[in-house]
Amino acid sequence: MRLIIIIACLIFFAAPLTVRAQDATQSAASQKVDCVSDDIACLLLLLKDTTADIEEVRWKDQTYRELAKLLTKKHESEEAIKLISLIENPDTKAMTIRGIGMAAAESDYDPDTRETIFIMLRDEAEDIEHEPSYAIALTYIAMAQAFAGDDEGAMDTASDMENDALRNKAYGESAEIQAERGDIDAAMASIAAIDSDAFRNKAYRIVSKIFADRDQFDNALASAMAIENSYQRSQSLLYLLARQISPEEVTVVGND
C-alpha cells in the first residue's frame, strides 16, 4: 500500500514538470517560427541565434562568415564585425574580413562610413595570431579598399605587411582591381611599390591583359612596355595584338 502511495505521489508531482517541459519546448519552437518570410531583420536575428547552436565548429564559422556578408549589405556593418570574434578558425576570420570589406565596397556606404569599416576590420585583423591568416586578412582589406576606390588606404594597408612576398602580392592584387575599374594611374602606382622584379613583371603582364580584355588598348600597351623581362613583354604584346587582329585565338595566346 505504501509503495502505491509513493508511486502516486511521484506521478502527481512529475506531471507539472512534464507540462512545463512541454510548454518550454513549444515556446522554443514558437520562437523559431515567429518571423514572417519578408521580415529580413527578424530572419537575420533568427539565423544568428540558430548559428550559435551549431555544434560543428567549421560549419558554425562558415555560417557566421556568410551572415556577416548579408549584415554588411543590409548596412549593419557593426553587427557583422562583431561576428568575427565568434569565429574560431583564423583562415575563416580572414575570409570573413574579406567578405565584409568587399560587401562594404560594393554597397552604397558613404566614404566616411566605409573608411570606418576598414579601420574596424584592421583592428579585428590585429587580433589574428596566426601569421599567414593575419597577412591574408590584410591583403583582403587592401583589396576591398582598392575596390572601393580608396587607393591611398589600400597602399597604406599593404605597406604595413612585413612578409615581402605577401606584401608584393597585396600590391599586385590591388593593381588588378584598379585595372578592372580602368584606372591605369592607380594600377601603375601599386605595381611600382612592388620591390621584386619577378613580382612586378608578373603584375604588369596581368594588368596589361585586363586592359586588353576590356579593349583599353592604350593602357594595355603602356602596361606591357613597363615589363622589363623581354619574354614576358613579348607575350603581353602578342596578347594585345591577338585581341585586335584575331580575337578568336586570344584564349590560346599569352596565357603560359
SVG drawing of the C-alpha trace seen along z (x, -y; Angstrom):
<svg xmlns="http://www.w3.org/2000/svg" viewBox="-2 -61 66 63">
<polyline fill="none" stroke="black" stroke-width="0.4" points="0.0,0.0 2.8,-2.4 4.5,-1.6 1.3,-2.5 1.1,-5.8 4.7,-6.7 4.2,-6.0 1.0,-8.0 2.9,-11.0 5.7,-10.7 3.2,-10.8 1.3,-13.7 4.4,-15.9 6.0,-14.8 3.0,-15.8 3.5,-19.6 7.2,-19.2 6.3,-17.4 3.8,-20.1 6.3,-22.8 8.9,-20.9 6.4,-20.6 5.5,-24.3 9.2,-25.2 9.6,-23.1 6.6,-24.6 7.8,-28.1 11.2,-27.5 9.5,-26.1 7.2,-29.0 10.2,-31.4 11.8,-29.7 8.7,-30.3 8.0,-33.8 9.4,-35.5 7.5,-36.1 9.3,-35.4 9.8,-39.0 10.9,-40.3 14.6,-40.5 15.7,-41.9 13.9,-39.2 15.3,-36.5 18.8,-37.8 18.5,-37.6 17.0,-34.2 19.9,-33.0 22.4,-34.4 20.6,-32.6 20.4,-29.4 24.0,-29.5 25.0,-29.7 23.5,-26.3 25.6,-24.6 27.9,-22.1 30.4,-21.6 32.9,-24.4 33.7,-24.5 30.1,-24.8 29.4,-27.4 32.3,-29.5 31.3,-29.3 27.7,-30.3 28.9,-33.3 31.0,-34.3 28.1,-34.3 25.8,-36.0 28.4,-38.8 28.3,-39.5 24.5,-39.8 24.5,-42.0 27.0,-44.3 24.9,-44.5 21.9,-45.5 24.0,-48.3 24.5,-46.5 28.3,-46.5 28.9,-46.8 26.9,-43.7 28.7,-42.0 32.1,-42.9 31.1,-41.6 30.6,-38.1 34.4,-37.9 35.2,-37.4 32.8,-34.4 34.7,-32.6 37.4,-30.2 39.3,-29.3 41.8,-32.1 41.5,-31.5 37.7,-31.8 38.3,-35.0 40.4,-36.3 37.7,-35.3 35.0,-37.0 37.1,-40.2 37.3,-39.9 33.6,-39.3 32.7,-42.3 35.2,-44.5 34.0,-43.6 30.4,-43.9 31.1,-47.4 32.9,-48.3 30.0,-47.1 27.3,-48.7 26.3,-52.4 28.0,-53.3 29.3,-56.9 33.1,-57.3 33.5,-58.2 31.4,-55.2 33.3,-52.9 36.6,-54.2 35.4,-53.5 34.5,-49.9 38.0,-49.3 39.6,-50.7 37.4,-48.3 38.4,-45.4 42.0,-46.3 41.5,-46.2 39.9,-42.7 42.8,-41.6 45.3,-42.6 43.7,-40.0 44.5,-37.2 47.6,-35.4 48.1,-33.0 50.7,-34.9 49.6,-33.6 46.0,-34.2 46.8,-37.7 48.7,-38.5 45.8,-37.2 43.4,-39.4 45.5,-42.5 45.6,-41.5 41.9,-41.3 41.4,-44.6 43.7,-46.3 41.8,-44.6 38.5,-45.9 39.9,-49.4 41.1,-49.3 37.7,-48.1 36.1,-50.9 38.4,-53.4 40.4,-54.1 43.7,-53.7 45.7,-55.5 44.2,-53.3 45.0,-50.2 48.6,-51.3 48.9,-52.0 47.4,-48.6 49.7,-46.7 52.8,-48.7 52.3,-47.5 52.8,-43.9 56.2,-42.6 56.3,-39.5 57.9,-40.6 56.1,-38.1 52.7,-38.7 53.2,-42.5 54.0,-42.4 51.1,-40.1 48.8,-42.7 50.1,-45.4 49.6,-43.2 46.0,-42.3 45.2,-46.0 46.6,-46.8 44.4,-44.2 41.3,-45.7 42.3,-49.2 42.9,-48.0 39.4,-46.3 37.9,-49.7 40.0,-51.3 42.3,-53.4 45.8,-52.9 47.4,-55.6 46.4,-53.8 47.3,-50.4 50.8,-51.6 51.4,-53.2 50.5,-50.0 52.8,-48.0 55.6,-50.5 55.5,-49.8 56.5,-46.1 60.1,-45.6 60.7,-42.4 61.4,-42.3 59.6,-39.0 56.5,-40.1 56.5,-43.4 56.8,-42.0 54.1,-39.5 51.8,-42.3 52.4,-44.4 51.6,-41.4 48.3,-40.6 47.3,-44.2 48.1,-44.5 45.8,-41.5 43.0,-43.0 43.1,-46.2 43.3,-44.4 40.3,-42.3 38.4,-45.5 39.5,-46.9 41.6,-49.6 44.5,-49.0 46.4,-52.2 46.5,-51.2 47.4,-47.6 50.3,-48.8 51.6,-51.1 51.5,-48.2 53.2,-45.8 56.0,-48.3 56.7,-48.6 57.7,-44.9 61.4,-44.5 61.6,-40.9 61.7,-40.6 59.9,-37.3 57.0,-38.4 56.8,-41.7 56.6,-39.9 53.8,-37.7 51.8,-40.8 52.4,-42.4 51.3,-39.2 48.1,-39.1 47.4,-42.8 47.8,-42.1 45.7,-39.0 42.9,-40.9 42.8,-43.3 43.6,-41.1 42.2,-37.6 40.2,-37.6 39.1,-34.0 42.7,-33.0 43.0,-35.0 42.3,-32.1 45.5,-30.3 47.8,-33.2 49.8,-34.8 48.5,-32.6 51.6,-30.4"/>
</svg>
